[in-house]
Amino acid sequence: MLVKNRNSLTIYLLILTGALLLLNLISRNWYKRFDLTDNKMYSLSSSSENIVDKIDDLLTMKVYFSNDLPGELSNTKRYLQDLLEEYEAKSDNIRFFFTDPESNEKLQEEAQKDGIQPVQMQVVEDDKLEIKKVYLGMVMLYEDKKETIPVIQTATGLEYLITTKIKTLVNTNKKTVGIVNLSKTEEVKTENLSNQLRQHHNVQSLDLSNEDLIMDNIDVMLISGATDTLDDNSIANIQSFMNSGKNIFMAQGAVLTDMQVQQANPINSNIFSLLKSYGLIINKNLVLDKSCGRVQVQQQMGFIRMNVPMEYPFLPIIKDFNDQELVVSGLEQIHVFFPSEIVLDTLLSDEVIGVTDLFSSSNKSGIMAGRFMLSPDPKNNPFLQNLNQDSKIVGAASRLATGGELILVSDSKFLADDAGMSIPENMVFLMNAIDYLAGEKELIALRSREITNRPLDEIEDGTRTRWKWANVLLPSLIIAGLGFYRSKNEKTKADILKQIYE
């Protein structure tokens, strides 16, 4: 009987072991993970999966990461390994491995050849603060091409960074972006923007006043706002580009502002007639918004003058997006500088098949027109005291029957390195817009989910005060009430016991 029980136990163990091995083999090719994080940071997005599906040859990822890293960097290393496992599981053509160059001089030489240099970092070892050289980079090899990420110090934006590098490796046909500056009064610097674009696109400066300008190789045009009347060639080249079925992103306000002297003047240009023909009307005003950025203002504080931060409604922070439009879907906020109101024309010409809003100011907005006062001090600027109007459109799109599309932002300096492009969220939106207009939409959702700015919802001053006092008084009242209840309960029990034993 004992032998029989032992044989049965052995059979059960063999069956269990076989089942576990079979389950393990199956799970290597088919598995399911549940990612409960808000932005699904531990799972590959559909955008990444679509790009990975295009890999048709071996892609090798060599990760140069030191061991014994400080706590935060150790977490980044673990997250990177988890993420690369996701890429490897998605494609049979992806391989990755980690190496520690500090352990081998040959690996250090190899890392330097791949463009990975050690980074100096302060670490605490044996209760001493020391400067240590560590490796925090990776390189991707695909066919005869190579892409390098020299330093990885944070998990934020890591999937987007890796996916864009993969896209660059597998993408053989780069789109060409043409950059145009229509301003005759000042130079709009776009050097940083151009460098960012060159990572995934070809970039070319254009002079629209050239009568013989050839634009056949341009896929998307970026136009920075006009400040004066344009010549006939410039207007004709814009119309020709749109009529050919290609797309434009235009940053054009209706008021020229100068913060240094706090002056503003309406812009008189034929560009507005051209935009109206596409169903987009820009009013010659400025949109103010209670949700806004801040500026430093010098104020007299006793015997000294100090810079005091003040809210400046002329710099709206936009949080109201049209979620039905892919180009802005998933965005949380962008910043615009001295925008004007856009009105969607209801009387469209035959060549325009539709116009739509993309984003608007909040429901605490205002309009300044005619007389412009740019002072940030509400005491000196009455326009800043009553911001209670409905939202105003400051971003819109027009679609033509030819297939061309125009995206308009009513901020003339939105494309400038020292203005709109100095804001990371604005850069994300612009890159989304370029990919959208170029017909390359894989990275749009991925860029948007990397934005992690989630401030608390704004509330009225009266509501804020009520919640403040509720937080102060309510806990005390609850504790006092529980104490009173417990005291009364104990007294009742004491009275019962007294009656029983007397």
C-alpha positions in Angstrom: 0.0 0.0 0.0 2.9 2.3 0.9 4.6 1.6 -2.5 1.4 2.3 -4.3 1.1 5.7 -2.6 4.7 6.5 -3.4 4.1 5.6 -7.1 1.0 7.8 -7.2 2.8 10.7 -5.7 5.7 10.3 -8.2 3.2 10.3 -11.1 1.5 13.4 -9.8 4.8 15.2 -9.4 5.9 14.3 -12.9 2.5 15.4 -14.3 2.8 18.7 -12.4 6.4 19.3 -13.5 5.5 18.5 -17.2 2.5 20.9 -17.0 4.7 23.7 -15.6 7.3 23.2 -18.2 4.7 23.2 -21.0 3.1 26.3 -19.5 6.5 28.0 -19.4 7.3 27.1 -23.0 3.9 28.5 -24.1 4.3 31.7 -22.1 7.6 32.5 -23.9 5.6 33.2 -27.0 2.3 34.2 -25.5 1.8 36.1 -22.3 -0.4 38.8 -20.8 0.6 41.6 -18.4 -1.7 43.9 -16.6 -0.4 47.5 -16.4 -2.4 49.5 -13.9 -0.4 52.7 -14.2 -2.2 55.8 -15.4 -0.1 56.3 -18.6 0.7 52.5 -19.1 4.4 53.2 -18.6 5.2 49.5 -18.2 3.6 48.5 -21.5 4.5 49.2 -25.1 2.1 51.6 -26.7 0.4 50.7 -30.0 2.6 53.4 -31.6 5.7 51.5 -30.6 4.3 48.2 -31.6 3.5 49.5 -35.1 7.0 50.8 -35.6 8.6 47.6 -34.2 6.5 45.6 -36.7 8.5 47.3 -39.5 11.8 45.8 -38.4 12.7 43.1 -41.0 16.3 42.5 -40.0 18.3 42.0 -36.8 18.2 45.0 -34.4 20.8 44.7 -31.6 20.7 46.9 -28.5 23.9 47.2 -26.5 23.3 48.7 -23.1 26.4 50.1 -21.3 25.3 50.5 -17.7 27.5 50.4 -14.6 26.7 48.2 -11.6 26.2 49.5 -8.0 24.4 52.7 -9.1 22.6 55.0 -6.7 19.0 54.1 -5.9 17.3 56.3 -8.4 19.5 55.2 -11.3 19.2 51.6 -10.2 15.4 52.0 -10.7 16.0 53.5 -14.1 18.2 50.5 -15.0 15.5 48.1 -13.9 12.8 50.0 -15.8 15.0 50.0 -18.9 15.5 46.3 -18.7 11.8 45.7 -18.3 11.1 48.0 -21.3 13.7 46.3 -23.5 12.1 42.9 -22.6 8.8 44.3 -24.0 10.5 45.2 -27.3 12.2 41.8 -27.5 9.0 40.0 -26.8 7.2 42.0 -29.5 9.7 41.2 -32.3 11.9 38.1 -33.0 14.4 40.5 -34.7 15.3 42.4 -31.5 18.1 41.4 -29.2 19.6 43.3 -26.3 22.2 42.7 -23.6 23.7 44.7 -20.7 27.4 45.2 -20.1 29.4 47.0 -17.4 32.4 48.7 -19.1 34.0 49.4 -15.7 34.8 45.7 -15.4 36.8 45.5 -18.6 39.1 47.9 -20.4 38.1 46.3 -23.8 34.5 47.1 -23.0 35.4 50.7 -22.2 37.1 51.1 -25.6 34.1 49.5 -27.3 31.7 51.9 -25.5 33.8 54.9 -26.6 33.7 53.7 -30.2 29.9 53.5 -29.9 29.7 57.1 -28.7 29.1 56.3 -25.0 31.3 58.3 -22.6 31.4 57.9 -18.8 29.5 60.4 -16.7 30.8 61.9 -13.5 28.4 61.5 -10.6 28.4 62.2 -6.9 27.8 59.0 -4.9 28.0 58.1 -1.2 30.3 55.1 -0.4 31.5 54.1 3.0 29.8 57.2 4.4 31.9 59.4 2.1 30.8 61.6 -0.8 32.9 60.6 -3.8 33.0 61.5 -7.5 32.5 58.3 -9.6 32.5 57.7 -13.3 29.6 55.6 -14.5 28.2 54.5 -17.8 24.5 55.2 -18.6 24.1 54.8 -22.3 23.0 52.4 -25.1 23.5 52.0 -28.8 21.3 50.4 -31.5 22.7 48.6 -34.5 20.6 47.9 -37.5 22.0 46.8 -40.9 24.8 49.4 -41.6 23.2 52.1 -39.4 23.7 53.1 -35.7 21.8 55.2 -33.3 23.1 56.2 -29.9 21.6 57.3 -26.6 24.6 58.7 -24.7 23.0 59.2 -21.3 19.9 57.7 -19.7 19.3 59.2 -16.3 15.5 59.0 -16.0 12.7 56.7 -17.0 10.5 59.6 -18.1 10.2 59.7 -21.9 12.4 56.6 -22.3 10.0 54.6 -24.5 9.5 57.6 -26.8 13.2 58.1 -27.1 13.9 54.4 -27.9 11.0 54.2 -30.4 12.0 57.3 -32.2 15.6 55.9 -32.6 14.1 52.7 -34.0 11.9 54.7 -36.4 15.0 56.5 -37.6 16.8 53.2 -38.2 14.0 51.5 -40.1 12.7 54.6 -41.9 14.4 54.9 -45.3 12.3 57.8 -46.7 12.7 60.9 -44.5 10.1 63.7 -45.0 11.3 67.2 -45.8 10.1 70.1 -43.7 10.4 73.7 -45.1 10.8 76.6 -42.6 9.6 80.1 -43.6 9.9 83.4 -41.7 7.5 86.0 -43.1 8.4 88.6 -40.5 10.1 91.7 -42.0 10.7 93.5 -38.7 12.5 90.8 -36.7 14.4 87.5 -37.2 12.6 84.5 -35.7 15.3 82.2 -34.5 14.5 78.5 -35.2 17.9 76.9 -34.8 16.9 74.7 -31.8 13.7 73.7 -33.6 15.7 72.8 -36.8 18.1 70.6 -34.8 15.1 68.8 -33.2 13.5 68.3 -36.6 16.7 66.9 -38.2 16.6 63.9 -35.9 13.7 62.5 -38.0 13.3 64.8 -41.0 15.2 66.7 -43.6 15.0 70.5 -43.0 15.2 73.3 -45.5 14.8 77.1 -45.2 12.5 78.7 -47.8 12.2 82.1 -49.3 8.6 82.4 -50.5 9.3 85.7 -52.3 11.4 83.8 -54.9 9.4 83.5 -58.1 11.2 80.4 -59.2 11.0 78.6 -55.9 10.7 74.8 -56.3 8.7 73.1 -53.6 8.2 69.6 -55.1 10.5 68.0 -52.4 8.8 69.8 -49.5 6.3 67.7 -47.6 5.3 70.1 -44.8 5.8 73.8 -44.5 6.2 75.7 -41.2 5.4 79.4 -41.5 6.2 82.0 -38.8 3.9 85.0 -38.9 3.9 88.0 -41.2 4.1 91.5 -39.7 3.4 93.4 -42.9 1.9 93.0 -46.4 3.4 90.1 -48.4 4.5 90.3 -52.0 2.5 88.5 -54.7 5.1 85.7 -55.0 4.8 84.8 -51.4 1.0 84.6 -51.5 1.1 82.6 -54.8 3.6 80.1 -53.4 1.5 79.4 -50.3 -1.6 78.9 -52.5 0.2 76.7 -54.9 1.6 74.6 -52.1 -1.9 74.1 -50.5 -3.5 73.5 -53.9 -1.0 70.7 -54.6 -2.5 68.7 -51.7 0.4 69.5 -49.2 0.1 70.8 -45.7 1.1 73.9 -43.7 1.5 74.8 -40.0 1.2 78.5 -39.6 1.9 80.6 -36.5 0.2 84.0 -37.1 -1.2 86.5 -34.6 -3.0 89.7 -35.5 -1.3 92.0 -33.0 2.5 92.9 -32.9 3.6 93.2 -29.3 6.8 94.5 -27.6 7.1 93.6 -23.9 10.2 95.8 -23.4 8.2 99.0 -24.1 4.8 97.5 -23.3 3.4 98.5 -26.7 1.1 96.6 -29.1 -0.2 97.5 -32.6 -2.5 95.6 -35.0 -0.8 93.9 -38.0 -2.0 95.0 -41.4 -1.2 92.3 -43.9 -2.8 90.5 -46.8 -2.1 87.2 -45.0 -5.4 87.6 -43.2 -7.3 87.7 -46.5 -5.6 84.5 -47.5 -6.5 82.8 -44.2 -10.1 84.0 -44.6 -10.3 82.3 -48.0 -9.5 79.1 -46.1 -12.3 79.7 -43.6 -10.1 81.1 -40.8 -10.6 84.6 -39.5 -8.2 86.2 -37.1 -9.6 89.1 -35.1 -7.3 92.0 -34.4 -7.4 91.6 -30.7 -5.5 89.9 -27.9 -7.0 86.9 -25.9 -6.5 87.1 -22.1 -6.9 84.1 -19.8 -7.0 83.6 -16.1 -5.1 80.4 -16.6 -1.8 81.9 -17.6 2.0 82.1 -17.2 3.9 84.5 -14.9 6.3 87.3 -15.5 8.8 88.9 -13.2 7.8 92.5 -12.3 10.0 95.0 -10.4 8.2 96.5 -7.4 9.3 98.8 -4.6 9.5 96.8 -1.4 10.5 99.3 1.3 13.9 100.8 0.3 14.7 98.2 -2.4 13.2 97.1 -5.7 12.6 93.4 -6.1 11.4 91.1 -8.9 7.9 89.8 -8.0 6.2 87.1 -10.0 2.9 88.1 -11.3 0.2 86.2 -13.3 0.2 87.6 -16.9 -3.1 86.8 -18.7 -1.5 87.7 -22.1 0.4 84.3 -21.8 -2.5 81.8 -21.7 -1.9 78.2 -20.6 -4.2 76.2 -22.9 -5.9 73.1 -21.3 -9.1 72.8 -23.4 -8.4 70.6 -26.5 -10.7 69.1 -29.1 -10.3 65.4 -28.3 -11.9 64.4 -31.6 -8.8 65.7 -33.4 -5.8 63.3 -33.4 -3.2 66.0 -33.6 -4.1 67.4 -30.1 -5.6 64.2 -28.6 -3.9 63.3 -25.3 -2.3 66.7 -24.8 -2.6 68.2 -21.4 -1.5 71.8 -21.9 0.4 74.2 -24.2 1.5 77.8 -23.8 0.8 80.6 -26.2 2.1 84.2 -26.2 -0.2 87.2 -27.0 -2.6 85.1 -29.1 -5.5 86.6 -31.1 -9.0 85.1 -31.4 -9.8 82.8 -34.3 -13.3 82.8 -35.7 -14.4 79.9 -37.9 -16.0 81.2 -41.1 -19.4 79.5 -41.7 -19.5 80.7 -45.4 -16.9 78.3 -46.9 -15.8 78.4 -50.5 -16.0 75.3 -52.7 -12.3 74.5 -52.2 -12.7 74.3 -48.4 -14.4 71.1 -47.1 -14.3 72.0 -43.4 -12.8 74.0 -40.6 -12.5 72.9 -37.0 -11.2 74.3 -33.7 -8.2 72.5 -32.1 -7.8 74.3 -28.7 -9.3 77.2 -26.8 -8.7 79.4 -23.8 -10.6 78.7 -20.6 -14.0 80.0 -19.6 -12.3 82.8 -17.6 -11.1 84.7 -20.7 -11.2 88.3 -21.9 -10.6 90.3 -25.1 -8.5 93.4 -25.5 -9.0 95.4 -28.7 -8.5 98.9 -30.0 -6.5 100.2 -27.0 -3.8 97.9 -25.9 -2.4 98.0 -22.4 0.3 95.4 -21.6 1.0 96.2 -18.0 1.0 93.0 -15.8 -0.1 94.9 -12.7 -3.9 94.7 -12.3 -3.9 98.0 -10.4 -2.7 99.8 -13.5 -4.5 97.6 -16.0 -8.3 97.3 -15.6 -8.5 94.8 -18.4 -6.9 92.2 -16.1 -9.6 92.5 -13.4 -12.6 91.1 -15.3 -11.8 87.8 -17.0 -15.2 86.1 -17.1 -15.9 85.6 -20.8 -16.4 82.3 -22.5 -13.5 80.4 -24.1 -11.8 81.8 -27.3 -10.4 79.7 -30.1 -6.6 80.2 -30.5 -5.8 77.0 -32.6 -7.8 75.7 -35.6 -7.5 73.7 -38.8 -8.8 74.1 -42.3 -9.1 71.1 -44.8 -9.2 71.6 -48.5 -10.8 69.6 -51.2 -7.4 69.0 -52.8 -6.3 67.1 -49.7 -4.2 70.0 -48.3 -4.6 71.0 -44.6 -3.7 74.2 -42.7 -3.1 74.2 -39.0 -3.2 77.7 -37.5 -2.0 78.9 -34.1 -2.7 82.6 -33.4 0.7 83.2 -31.8 3.3 84.7 -34.2 6.2 83.6 -32.0 5.0 80.0 -31.5 7.9 78.7 -33.7 10.6 80.9 -32.1 13.3 79.2 -30.0 13.1 81.9 -27.4 9.3 81.9 -27.2 6.9 79.1 -28.0 9.6 76.4 -28.7 11.2 77.1 -25.2 8.2 75.2 -23.7 8.5 71.4 -23.8 4.7 70.8 -24.2 4.7 73.2 -27.2 7.5 71.2 -28.8 5.5 67.9 -28.3 2.4 69.5 -29.9 4.5 70.8 -32.9 6.2 67.4 -33.5 2.7 65.8 -33.4 1.5 68.4 -35.9 4.4 67.8 -38.3 4.0 64.0 -38.1 0.3 64.4 -38.6 0.7 66.7 -41.6 3.4 64.5 -43.1 1.2 61.4 -42.8 3.4 59.7 -40.2 1.1 59.3 -37.2 2.8 56.5 -35.3 4.5 58.7 -32.6 1.6 61.1 -31.9 -0.1 59.1 -29.1 3.3 58.1 -27.7 4.6 61.7 -27.4 1.3 62.8 -25.8 1.4 60.1 -23.1 4.9 61.2 -22.1 3.5 64.5 -20.8 3.1 64.1 -17.0 2.1 67.6 -15.9 -1.1 67.0 -13.9 -1.7 70.0 -11.6 -4.7 70.1 -9.3 -7.9 71.5 -10.8 -8.2 75.2 -10.2 -11.0 76.3 -7.8 -12.6 79.6 -6.8 -11.2 81.6 -4.0 -14.4 81.2 -2.0 -14.4 77.4 -2.5 -10.7 77.3 -1.6 -11.4 79.2 1.7 -14.3 76.8 2.6 -12.1 73.8 2.0 -9.3 75.3 4.1 -11.5 75.8 7.1 -13.1 72.4 6.6 -9.6 70.8 6.8 -8.9 72.8 9.9 -12.1 72.3 11.8 -13.6 69.0 10.6 -10.9 66.7 12.1 -11.2 68.4 15.5 -15.0 68.2 15.4 -14.9 64.5 14.4 -12.4 63.7 17.3 -14.5 65.7 19.8 -17.7 63.9 18.6 -16.1 60.5 18.9 -14.8 61.4 22.4 -18.3 62.6 23.5 -19.9 59.4 22.0 -17.4 57.1 23.8 -17.7 59.0 27.1 -21.5 58.7 26.9 -21.2 55.0 26.0 -18.9 54.3 28.9 -21.2 56.2 31.3 -24.2 54.1 30.1 -22.3 50.9 30.7 -21.2 52.1 34.2 -24.9 52.9 35.1 -25.9 49.4 34.0 -23.2 47.7 36.0 -24.2 49.9 39.0 -27.8 48.8 38.8 -26.7 45.1 38.5 -24.4 45.0 41.5 -26.2 47.3 43.9 
